[in-house]
Amino acid sequence: MAIADIHEGHKHHVRFSQSTETTYGVKPVATNWVDLPVTDFDLAMEAQHFEPEDNVSGWQSPRAVLNRKEVKGDVSCLLYPVMVEELFEWALGRDTNGALYSRTIQHRNPIEQRQYAGVMVDTMAIKGDEKGDVSVQLGLIARTAEDTTDFSADPTYTTDVAFKFQDAVIELPDGTELTTAEDFEIKVSNHLKVGPYYGSSQVIAFCKGARQDVTGSVSFPFDADTYVDLMRAGTKSSLEIVLTHPTQTTDGVVTIAISKMHLTGAPIQRPVDGVVMQQINFKAELPDSGDQIGITVSDKT
């Protein structure tokens, strides 16, 4: 391997299929790739071994047999208009039976090209803070990881900027704009249940989403006991975050709405040399109609 290749290995290119897999773990025919400008990518296979719990080898490590191949990891990216709908549909979309969809990911750098099939989103975190961009991190579980020659050309990335926290409007509770918010985080957990690792292939037989949890937090300077009182009373509240892209018109507005939630904590930080800050932590509930989290994308007018 040439030294130049080693130094260029940081040039990661990632894309995922806009089309869901018809058969779990099989790349769809109509892929319609979405180029993903990642900030971090560590999806990879790990070999898990079976070690019998017997006393054959006494106090030393027992024999081990390759038992299963786990493919999991995280991918992080900034939020761009060109990919926002597909990204959230992948993480949150379910069929009429409540089953999540699987997609195919391809990754390449100057040294390797790999394809991950049967990729499902276990967790998603949407973060924004006053320092700049809005980012998304996906915790992924895949069925297979294989070499491929299908991803030979570099993708074409958007030349526009990502969504910025500076342009976010946070309303909490119930339509009151929280203009002093310094950061927010929304976490979604699909609690993927991974099926058995059958046969000589040693890959999972199925991967299904269980009950979905939606939690999050918002931080801002403390000025009253409003949220402490809401938490103590068990009062139901709501949250809406509207992200408006600074320049893009098409898909330029993303609205994250939690129409029913309760506060799980309202800790106050009291630094002796700084501003007193409060963080409110919350958990979404199922409202009378709709889903516990709704993310819509619309054009900017």
N, C-alpha and C positions, 0 to 999 in steps of 0.2 A: 504494500500500500504506500503510495507516495505521500510525503509530508504535506504537500499542498492539499490532498484529499482530506487529510485529518483536520486541517485548519478550516476547510470549507464545510465541515460536517454540521455546523450550526445553522446552515441555511435550510431550515425545515419547511417543506411545503405539504400542506394538508388539505384534503377536500373530502366532502361527504356527499352521499347520494341524496338528491332531492326526492327521489322515488323511494318509497318504503319497500322492504323485501316482501315479495309474495310468499316465498318459502324461507323460513327462519334460517339464517346462516348462509344464504345463497345470494350473491350480488344480483340486483335486479337488472333486467335487460335494458330498460329505459332508465339510465342512471341520472342524467341531468345534473352533473356535478355542481356543487356549491363550493367555491374556493374559500378557505378559512384562513385568514391571516392570524396565526396563533402567536401568543406570547409565551406559552408553555405547552409541551406535549410529552407525556410519558406513558402512553398506552403501550403495554408490552406483555409478553407471555412469561409466566412463572411456572416452573415445574415443581409439583408437590409430590412427595414420596410417602409411601406407606411403610411404617416401621412397626413390626409386630411387637406388642407389649408382652414379651416372654423373657425368660431368664436364660436363654440359650447362650448368650454372650456375657453373662454375669454383669459386672459393673460397667462394662464398656458398651458403646453404641451398638444397637442391634443391626441386623441386615436391613436394607431398604430396597423397595421396588418402586419404580416410577408409577404413580397412581393416577394422576390427573394433570391437565394443563389449564391453568387459570389465566385468562386474558383480561386484565383490568388496568385502570389508570385514569389520569385526569387530562383534560385539554382545556386550556384557558385562552380567551380571546377578548378583544375589545368589541363593542357592539356597533356594527355598521348597518345602515339601512338595507343594503343589498342581500343580507342573509338573515335578517331578524325573524321574518315569518317562519322560514324553514327551521331555524334553530329552536324556536319555542314550540313549534308543532312536534318536532322530534322529542323534546323533553316532556311535553304535557299531553300531547294528543293520545287519545285512546279510542278503540273501536266500541261498538255497541255492547260488547261483553266486558268492557273495562280493561281490555288488554292493550299494553303499550306496543308501539311499532318498533321494529328493528331496521337499521340501515347499514350501509357499508361505508367504511372509511378507507381512504388510501393516503399513504404518507411516503414522502421521498426526500432524500438529501443526496449529495454527490456520492455517497457511499452505498446506500441501500434504497430499496423500494419494497414496501410492504402493504398488504391488504388485510383489513380486519373486517370480517363479516359477522352478521348477527349482533351488531353493536346496539346496545340499549342504554338509556340514561337512568342511572341509579339516583344521582343527586344533581341538583342545579343550584348555583348561587349567583345572584345578580347583585353587584356591588357598585356603589357610587360614593365618591367623597369630594370635598371641596377643592382638592388638589387637581382634579382634572376629569379623566375619562370615566365612562361606565363600562364595567367588564362583566363577563360571564364565565363561570367555571363549571364544567360538566364532569361528573364522576361517572365513568363508563365501565360497562362489562360487555365483553365480546365473546363470540363462540370460537372463532378461529383467527389465527395470525399466520399469514403465509407470504412468501416472496411473490412478487408480481413484476411483470414487465409492462403493465398497462398504463403506468403513470410516468411517461417519459418526458413530456413537455412541461415546462413551468406554467403554473396557472397565472391568470391575469387578475390582479387585485385591484380593488377600487382605489382611485386616487383621492377620494374625498376623506374627510376626517370622520372619526367615530362620534357617537353621541357623547355629550359632555354633561357632567353633573351641574355645571353652571347654569344650564338651560332646563333644569328639572324643576317641576312644581310638585311639592309634596303637601297633600291635604290630609290632616289627621287632627282630631277625629271629625268625621261627618261633615266634610266640606270646608273645614277651617284650614287655611293655608299656613303651613309652618315655615315661615320665611327664614328662620334662624337655624334650620337643620344643616348640620355639617357633614353627615353621611347617612347612608341607609344600606341595608342588606336584606335581601329576600332569599330564603332557603327553601328548596323543594326536595323532599325525599320520597322516592317511589318505592322504597324498601323491596328491591328486586329479590325474588326468590330464585335461586339457581338450582336446577335439577341435577340429577345424578350424572356422574361421568362414566358412561357405559362404553364397553367394547374396546377394541384395540386402538381406536383413534383418541381415546381418553379426553374427549371434549364434552361439554355439557349437552344434555339431551333437551333441556328447555330452560327458558329464563322468563319469568313472569313478574309483573308489578303487583304488589299488595296494596294496602291502604296508603294513600298519599298524605303526607304531613307537610304543611306550609307554615313556616315560622319566620321571624325576622326581627329587625331592630332599627331604630332611628336615634341619632344623637343630636343634642342641641344644648345651648346654655340654659341652665336651670333658673327659672324665675317665679315659679309658683308650684303648689302641691296638686295642680289639676290632675296630672296623670297618676300620681300616687293615690289620690282619692278614687279615680276610676278603677284602679287595680284593686283597691281594698273593697270597693262596692261590687266588684264583679260585673261592672257595666260593659255592655257590648259596644263596640266601636267599629270604625271602618278606616280604610287607608286607600289613597289613590296617589300614584306617582305618574306624572305625565312628563315624558322626555320628548323634547322638540329639537330636531336636528338643526344646527346653525345655518346650513346652506341647502340641504337636500329637500326637494318637494315631495317626490314619490317615496312612499313609505317613510315619510319624515316625522311622524308622530307615533310614539309607542306609549300606550296607557296600561299601567299595571294596577289592577283594582282588586282589593280584598274587601268585600262588602260586609262581612261579619267576622269579628275577631274579639278576643279578650286579651288583656294585658297579663303577662306572666311575671313581669318584674319591672321595676322602675328605679334602678340603682342610681345613686348620685355620687359623682366623684368630686371631692373637695380638696384640690391641691392648695397648699399653703402659698404657692407663688403663681397661681393662675386663676382662670375663670372657673367657677363652679359649673360642672356639666352634668347633664342627665341623659341616661340612655333608657329608652322604653323598649321592652321585649314583648313580643306578641305571638299568638298562635291563631291561625285562621280556623273558622268553623264553616260548616255548610250552611249557606243562607236558604231562605224560603224558595228561591228560584236561582238557577245558574250554578256555577261552580265556586269552590272556595277561593280559587284564584283565577282571574281573567286577564289575559294579555291580548290586547288588540292593537293592530297596526293600521294606520290610515295615512292618507296624503295630507301634507301641510297646505293649508289654504292661505 
